[in-house]
């Protein structure tokens, strides 16, 4: 008799747990996956629609037991997207924020190009045709670089490159509209970052391992010899060089208008 009472109690308890679990599952079920997209191209809009369709498939899943890593994997399947955040909003929604990477740089790998975003992160291999239109800034002479999906490239001279580019981006706004290429060059004595502008003039940063950002700023903003003080005609040719003075380490700028 005692055994029967215990068994009945256990069964009743299990039934209660099942009922409670079913009730919780009904309440804590995903009914909305709300994705907020920040996009920069028409192709990005198409990709966003495709991703939203995949995310909608999670409707009806348990909010409690759904692993957010599955949402991350869905976003990762779109190389031009970067997941900014994903979180559960109990009881029944998932909020996702996604940004389209701004294609900015291209590095030739022989037959095609490695395309990088504005932070220098590797996106994919393809033609040097920007999703938002036009071409990307070609990187030349940087030697052997390491590429990993979604991570900033690394290599011997990349620290100087990104220090200089941070200033170009800040001062020029949309740097890709003004800059054709950035090359690491040498004349046998000094090394340079050589920035070719779309009008034709070149900006040379001498010894970029030292104060690359400050030299780039000076090359652009120097009141007498900088890029911004050149007329439209002067920007068609010649070069602007920023360098350190041996005496006190201050930064000087030289402008050479070149031959007409």
N, C-alpha and C positions, 0 to 999 in steps of 0.2 A: 504493500500500500504506500509506504514511504517512498519507494523507488518510483512508483507511478506519479506521485505528487511532484517529485523532483523533475522527472522527465517532462511532465506537463508544464512546469514552470519554465524549464529551459526552452521548450518549443514556443511558449508564449513570448519569452524574451526575444528569441530569434525572429519571430514574426513582427514584434514591435520594432526591432532594429531594421528589418526589411522595409517596413512601412515608413519609418523615419527617413531611411536612406532614399527611398523612392520620392518622398516629399521634398527632401533637400535637392535631389537631382532635378526635380521639376522646377524648383525655385532657382537653383544655381546652374542654369543652362544658358549657354551662349545664344543670345538672340540677335546680337549686333556686333560686327567687327568693323569699327569705325577707323578708317585709315585717312590720315591727313598727309597729302603729298605736296612737296615743294618742287616744282618742275621748271625746266629751262628750255625744253624742246618739244616739238610735236611728237617725235618718237617717244619721248618720256610720257606723254599723255596716253599713247597706245600701250606702253608697258604698264602704266598705272592701272589701266582698265583690266589688263590681263592679270595683274597681281591681285587686284580687288576681287576678281572672280575666284581666284584660288583661296583667298582669305574667307570669302563667303561660305566656303565648304566647311568651315569650322562651326557654323551655326548648328545648334543642337548638341554640341559637345558639352561635357561637364566643365563649368567654369572653374570648379575646384581642382579637378584633376588634369586639366589641359596644361601641358608643359609649354611655356613660352618659347623654349628653344625651337619648337616646331614652327612657330611664326617666324622666328629669325631665319630659319632654313629656307622658308618660302621667299623671304626678301633677298637672301643671299643668291638665290637662283637667277636674280636679275643683276648682272655685274655693274650696271650703271646706276644702281640704287644703293644708298647707304641708310641703314636702319639707325634712326636717332634715338628712338625709345619704343618700348612696348610694355604695357601694363594691363592688369586685370582691373576692371571696375565692377566690383560685386554689386548686385548679384548676377548680372547677365550680359556684360559687354566687355570687349577687348579694345583698347585704344592703341593705335600704331601710328608713329610718325616716321615718314620716309622722305629723304631728300635725293633728288637726282644729282649725281656727281657732274660737275662742270668740266667737260673735256677741255684741257688747256695745253698739254704738252704732247709731243710725239717724238719717239726715239726710233730711228731706223734699225731694224734687225736683219737687213739684207733684202728680203723679198717683201716685207710688209713693215708695219710700225707698231711699237708698243704705245698705247694711248694712256695718258696719265690725267688725273683730275687736277684741280687747282692747288691741292696740297702736295702734289707729286705722287699720289697713290696710283699704283698700276690698276687699270680697269680691264683691258682686253687687247688683243692684237687685231689690227685691221688697217684700212686705208687712212691716210691723214686727211680725213674729211670730218669736220666737227658736226655733231648731231644738231647743233643749233645754227649751223651754216658756216661757211668759210673753212679755213684750215686751222691747225693748232700750231703753237710755237715749237719749232723744231729744236731739239737739243743736240749739239754737235761736239765731238771731241772730248766727251767725258769718260772715255775708257770703258772698262768693264763695270757694268751696273748689275745690281741684284733686284729682281722683280718678284713680288709676291702679291697675289690678288688682294686688293683692298688695303695694302700697306704702302707707305712712302718708300720710294726707291732708295737704295743706299749705294754708295760708291765713294771713291777718293775725294771728289770735288763737289759732292752734292750739298754739303753744308753751306758752302759759299754761294752756290746756285740759289738755294731757297732763301738765304739771307738777303741777297740782292733782289730776288723776285718779290719778296714781301714789300719792299719799297716801291718797286715798279707797279705792283697791284694797287697799293695805297695811293700813289701819286697820279697814276694814269687812269684809274677806275677800271675799265675793262682792258687789261693789258694785252689781251690777244688781238684787239683791234689795232694796236699800235706796234706790237713787236712781232717780227717775222721769225727770228731765231736767236738763240743764246748759245755761244760757242766757248769752249775752254781752249785757249790758244797759247802759244809761246813764241817768242822771237829768239830763243836760245839763251837769253839773259833773264828776262822777266816773263811771268805768266800773266794772262789776262782773262777776264770774262768779257767777251765781245758780244754786245747786244746790237743786232741789226734792226733798225726801226723801219716801219713800212714805207716812209717817205724816201729812205735811202741812206740817211746819216747813220753812223755807227757810234755807239757809246762803249768805251773801253775802260774797264776797271782793272787797274794795275795791281798786281799782288793781291788777289781777292781773298787770300787766307787771312789777311789783316783788314778788319773793319770794312767788309764788303758792303754792308748796309749803309754805313755812313758815306762811303765813296759813291755809291749809287745815288743817294740823295743829293750829294753835292753835284754830281754830273747832270742831274736833272734840274736842280734848283739854283745853281750859282747865278747870281744876278747879271754878271757880265758875260760868262762863257757857257752857261748851262743850256740844256736842251730847250727848256721853256722860254728862254730869252732869244732863241733863234727865230728868224722869220720863216715863213713857208718856203721861200726860195733857198734859204740857207740849210734847211733840213733835207734837201734833196741829195746832198753829197757831203763829203768830209767826215771828220770824226771829233768826238769829245773824249778826252782822257782825264780820269780822276786818279790821283796818286798822292802818296804821302811825301812831304818834304823831309829830307834827312835831318835838318837842323832841329826841329821841334816836334816832328810827327804830325803836324797839322795837315789837313787835306787841301790840295790845290787842284785846280781844273784848268785844262788847256783846250782851246778850240782851234782846229785846223780846218779851214774851209775847203781844202782840196783844190784840184784843178778843174776849171770849167771846160 
